[in-house]
Amino acid sequence: MLPQALLTGLLALCSVPISAWVIPQSVLGTVNPPESASQEDAHARPSWFTSALMARRMLALSSSGVIATTFPDTIPPSGRTPASVAGLPIGLREYIADCDGSLPDELSHGDNGDPTILALRVATTFQNIGAGSNLSLELDWWDHLADARPVYPGLPDSPAALPRVTLFGYLEPLPELSTSASASLEKCFLGSHPDAKVWLPGVSGSPHASFWARMVVTQAYWIGGFGDVQQIGWMNVTEWKGIRRHGSLDVGDGRGWGDVRLPGEKGRDDNL
């Protein structure tokens, strides 16, 4: 049974609008800053660089993620969007792929972890971005719970013990592509999303107008799982952008994301 004082406080909290909620720091507690990228603690917690490798691998293996945007401060009265959601955030799952490396050198960012996105002009996500919204992209490994072992003996399987990462940045539309560049990008993207062939940019009879874009990553927030055995906090973006599948560019210990495995992952990655 909850203590009477706590119960009273919770009932009072439920009586006010969500927008007015303020969680006292005494409830949140003190958050310790993450350790340096080179340290391993007594619990054999992975280093920050190993965690960055895992995050980059998760991007490479992810075919979708939740993109969060914010509705404009003013909703046009002629639209179907309720005026009451003006300025509020919304998260929607979108198709993504790690296809920057398939672009020609003059267009590629060097396969540096900037996700490729097939954007539909009619979609709320991209309408909000077009109206000036910032964005974040959340990826997680929670669908692999059945394959991952419990963190501690006797502990039930828990999605909270599996990694997730939220990327922050901005959307950059790709310029018009040559025939060969377009074919290379389509081959990469359709490898994860064969159904998307019907709404590729320029496809005749497509139900939606679309365009190619990439999310330019500026920050990354990682939750590797339970904090006593995994890292939690802001990643080194220079490391994020320097990691490649095979090795790294002047960051970390030289490993690439092909040298790590995520919880419950089986086999080799030769078919990626």
C-alpha positions as CSV (number, residue, x, y, z in Angstrom):
1,M,0.0,0.0,0.0
2,L,1.3,3.5,-0.8
3,P,2.0,5.9,2.0
4,Q,-0.9,8.3,2.5
5,A,1.3,11.3,1.8
6,L,2.5,9.9,-1.5
7,L,-1.0,8.8,-2.5
8,T,-2.3,12.3,-1.8
9,G,0.5,13.8,-3.9
10,L,-0.3,11.5,-6.8
11,L,-4.0,12.3,-6.7
12,A,-3.2,16.0,-6.7
13,L,-0.8,15.6,-9.6
14,C,-3.5,13.8,-11.6
15,S,-5.9,16.8,-11.1
16,V,-3.7,19.2,-13.1
17,P,-3.0,19.4,-16.8
18,I,-0.1,17.3,-18.0
19,S,1.6,20.5,-19.4
20,A,1.8,21.8,-15.8
21,W,3.5,18.8,-14.3
22,V,6.9,19.6,-12.8
23,I,8.9,16.6,-11.3
24,P,11.0,17.8,-8.4
25,Q,14.7,17.1,-8.6
26,S,14.4,15.3,-5.2
27,V,12.3,12.7,-7.0
28,L,14.5,12.5,-10.1
29,G,17.7,12.3,-8.0
30,T,21.2,13.2,-9.1
31,V,22.4,11.9,-12.4
32,N,26.2,11.2,-12.5
33,P,28.0,12.2,-15.6
34,P,29.1,9.3,-17.9
35,E,32.6,8.0,-17.5
36,S,35.2,8.8,-20.1
37,A,35.3,6.8,-23.3
38,S,38.4,4.9,-22.2
39,Q,37.2,3.6,-18.8
40,E,35.7,0.3,-17.9
41,D,34.1,0.1,-14.4
42,A,33.9,-2.7,-11.9
43,H,30.7,-4.1,-13.4
44,A,32.4,-4.8,-16.7
45,R,30.3,-2.1,-18.3
46,P,31.2,-1.7,-22.0
47,S,33.4,1.4,-22.8
48,W,31.7,4.3,-24.4
49,F,33.5,3.5,-27.7
50,T,32.1,-0.1,-27.6
51,S,28.7,1.4,-26.9
52,A,29.1,3.7,-29.9
53,L,29.9,0.7,-32.1
54,M,26.8,-1.0,-30.9
55,A,24.7,2.1,-31.6
56,R,26.1,2.3,-35.1
57,R,25.4,-1.4,-35.7
58,M,21.8,-0.9,-34.5
59,L,21.5,1.8,-37.1
60,A,22.9,-0.5,-39.8
61,L,20.4,-3.3,-38.8
62,S,17.3,-1.0,-38.4
63,S,14.8,-0.6,-41.1
64,S,12.6,1.9,-39.3
65,G,12.6,4.2,-36.3
66,V,10.3,6.7,-34.6
67,I,10.8,10.3,-35.8
68,A,9.6,12.9,-33.3
69,T,8.6,16.3,-34.6
70,T,6.5,19.2,-33.4
71,F,3.4,20.6,-34.9
72,P,3.6,24.3,-35.9
73,D,2.5,26.9,-33.3
74,T,-0.4,27.9,-35.6
75,I,-2.5,25.2,-37.3
76,P,-4.1,26.4,-40.6
77,P,-7.9,26.5,-40.1
78,S,-8.5,24.9,-43.5
79,G,-6.7,21.7,-42.6
80,R,-7.8,18.6,-40.8
81,T,-5.4,18.9,-37.9
82,P,-7.0,20.0,-34.7
83,A,-5.9,23.4,-33.6
84,S,-5.4,22.1,-30.1
85,V,-2.3,20.1,-31.1
86,A,-0.4,23.3,-32.1
87,G,3.1,23.2,-30.7
88,L,2.8,19.7,-29.4
89,P,5.2,16.8,-30.3
90,I,4.3,13.7,-32.2
91,G,6.3,10.6,-32.8
92,L,5.7,8.5,-35.9
93,R,7.5,5.4,-37.2
94,E,9.2,5.9,-40.6
95,Y,11.2,3.9,-43.0
96,I,15.0,4.5,-42.7
97,A,18.1,2.8,-44.0
98,D,21.9,3.1,-43.5
99,C,22.5,3.8,-47.2
100,D,24.8,6.8,-47.2
101,G,27.7,4.6,-48.3
102,S,25.9,3.7,-51.5
103,L,26.0,7.3,-52.7
104,P,28.8,8.5,-55.0
105,D,31.7,10.2,-53.2
106,E,30.6,13.7,-54.2
107,L,27.2,13.3,-52.5
108,S,28.0,10.9,-49.7
109,H,28.9,12.0,-46.1
110,G,31.4,9.1,-46.1
111,D,29.1,6.5,-44.6
112,N,29.3,8.4,-41.3
113,G,26.1,7.3,-39.6
114,D,23.6,9.8,-41.2
115,P,20.5,7.7,-41.9
116,T,18.8,7.7,-45.3
117,I,15.1,8.5,-45.3
118,L,12.5,8.2,-48.1
119,A,10.2,11.1,-47.2
120,L,6.6,11.3,-48.3
121,R,5.5,14.9,-48.8
122,V,2.0,14.2,-47.5
123,A,3.2,12.6,-44.2
124,T,2.8,14.5,-41.0
125,T,6.4,14.0,-40.0
126,F,7.7,15.8,-43.1
127,Q,4.9,18.4,-43.1
128,N,6.1,19.4,-39.7
129,I,9.7,19.5,-40.7
130,G,8.8,21.6,-43.7
131,A,7.0,24.0,-41.3
132,G,10.3,24.4,-39.4
133,S,10.2,21.6,-36.8
134,N,13.4,20.1,-35.5
135,L,13.5,16.3,-35.3
136,S,14.9,13.3,-33.4
137,L,15.0,9.6,-34.5
138,E,14.7,6.8,-31.9
139,L,16.0,3.3,-32.6
140,D,15.7,0.3,-30.3
141,W,16.5,-3.4,-30.0
142,W,13.4,-4.3,-28.1
143,D,12.0,-6.6,-30.7
144,H,14.8,-9.0,-30.0
145,L,13.8,-9.7,-26.4
146,A,13.0,-13.4,-27.1
147,D,16.6,-13.9,-28.3
148,A,18.4,-12.0,-25.6
149,R,19.3,-13.6,-22.3
150,P,18.3,-12.0,-19.0
151,V,20.9,-9.6,-17.6
152,Y,20.9,-11.3,-14.1
153,P,20.2,-14.9,-13.2
154,G,16.6,-15.2,-12.1
155,L,15.5,-11.8,-13.5
156,P,12.6,-11.9,-15.9
157,D,13.2,-11.0,-19.5
158,S,13.0,-7.2,-19.7
159,P,12.9,-4.9,-22.8
160,A,14.4,-2.2,-20.5
161,A,17.6,-4.2,-20.4
162,L,18.0,-3.8,-24.2
163,P,19.7,-0.9,-26.0
164,R,18.1,2.1,-27.6
165,V,19.5,5.3,-29.0
166,T,18.0,8.7,-29.9
167,L,19.6,10.7,-32.7
168,F,19.2,14.5,-32.9
169,G,19.9,16.5,-36.0
170,Y,18.2,18.0,-39.1
171,L,16.8,16.7,-42.4
172,E,18.8,17.4,-45.5
173,P,17.0,16.7,-48.9
174,L,19.4,15.0,-51.4
175,P,19.9,16.8,-54.7
176,E,18.7,15.3,-57.9
177,L,20.6,12.0,-58.5
178,S,22.1,10.7,-61.6
179,T,20.7,7.5,-63.1
180,S,23.5,5.4,-61.6
181,A,23.4,7.1,-58.2
182,S,19.6,6.7,-58.0
183,A,19.9,3.0,-58.9
184,S,22.5,2.4,-56.2
185,L,20.5,4.2,-53.5
186,E,17.3,2.4,-54.5
187,K,19.1,-1.0,-54.4
188,C,20.3,-0.3,-50.9
189,F,17.0,1.1,-49.6
190,L,14.8,-1.5,-51.2
191,G,16.9,-4.2,-49.6
192,S,15.2,-3.3,-46.4
193,H,11.9,-2.0,-47.9
194,P,10.9,-3.8,-51.1
195,D,7.4,-2.5,-50.8
196,A,8.7,1.1,-51.1
197,K,9.3,0.6,-54.8
198,V,5.8,1.9,-55.6
199,W,6.5,5.3,-54.0
200,L,10.1,5.9,-55.0
201,P,10.7,9.5,-56.3
202,G,9.6,9.8,-59.9
203,V,7.8,6.5,-60.1
204,S,4.9,6.7,-62.5
205,G,1.5,6.1,-60.9
206,S,2.9,6.4,-57.4
207,P,0.2,7.1,-54.7
208,H,2.5,9.6,-53.0
209,A,5.1,12.2,-54.0
210,S,8.4,11.5,-52.3
211,F,12.0,12.7,-52.1
212,W,15.3,11.3,-50.8
213,A,16.7,12.9,-47.7
214,R,19.2,12.1,-45.0
215,M,19.2,13.0,-41.3
216,V,22.4,14.8,-40.4
217,V,23.2,13.6,-36.9
218,T,24.4,16.3,-34.5
219,Q,23.9,14.5,-31.1
220,A,23.2,10.9,-29.9
221,Y,21.8,9.8,-26.6
222,W,22.3,6.2,-25.7
223,I,20.7,3.9,-23.2
224,G,22.5,0.6,-23.3
225,G,20.2,-1.1,-20.8
226,F,20.4,-1.2,-17.0
227,G,22.8,1.4,-15.9
228,D,25.0,-0.8,-13.6
229,V,26.0,-2.9,-16.6
230,Q,25.6,-0.6,-19.6
231,Q,26.4,3.0,-20.5
232,I,23.7,5.7,-20.4
233,G,24.2,9.2,-21.6
234,W,25.4,11.4,-24.5
235,M,27.7,9.8,-27.0
236,N,30.8,11.4,-28.5
237,V,29.5,12.5,-31.9
238,T,33.1,12.5,-33.4
239,E,33.3,8.8,-32.6
240,W,29.8,8.2,-34.0
241,K,30.8,9.8,-37.3
242,G,34.2,8.2,-37.4
243,I,33.0,4.6,-37.1
244,R,32.7,2.5,-40.2
245,R,31.7,-1.1,-40.7
246,H,35.3,-2.3,-41.1
247,G,37.4,-0.1,-38.8
248,S,37.2,3.5,-37.8
249,L,38.7,6.8,-38.9
250,D,41.0,8.2,-36.2
251,V,38.6,7.3,-33.3
252,G,38.5,4.7,-30.6
253,D,40.6,1.6,-30.9
254,G,40.2,1.0,-34.6
255,R,37.3,-1.4,-34.5
256,G,34.3,-1.0,-36.7
257,W,30.6,-1.8,-36.1
258,G,31.1,-5.1,-37.8
259,D,33.2,-6.2,-34.8
260,V,30.4,-6.1,-32.2
261,R,27.1,-7.9,-31.7
262,L,23.9,-6.7,-30.1
263,P,22.2,-8.7,-27.4
264,G,20.7,-12.0,-28.7
265,E,22.1,-11.4,-32.2
266,K,23.3,-14.6,-33.9
267,G,25.6,-15.4,-36.8
268,R,27.7,-13.3,-39.0
269,D,26.8,-10.0,-40.8
270,D,28.1,-11.0,-44.2
271,N,24.7,-10.5,-45.8
272,L,24.3,-6.9,-44.6
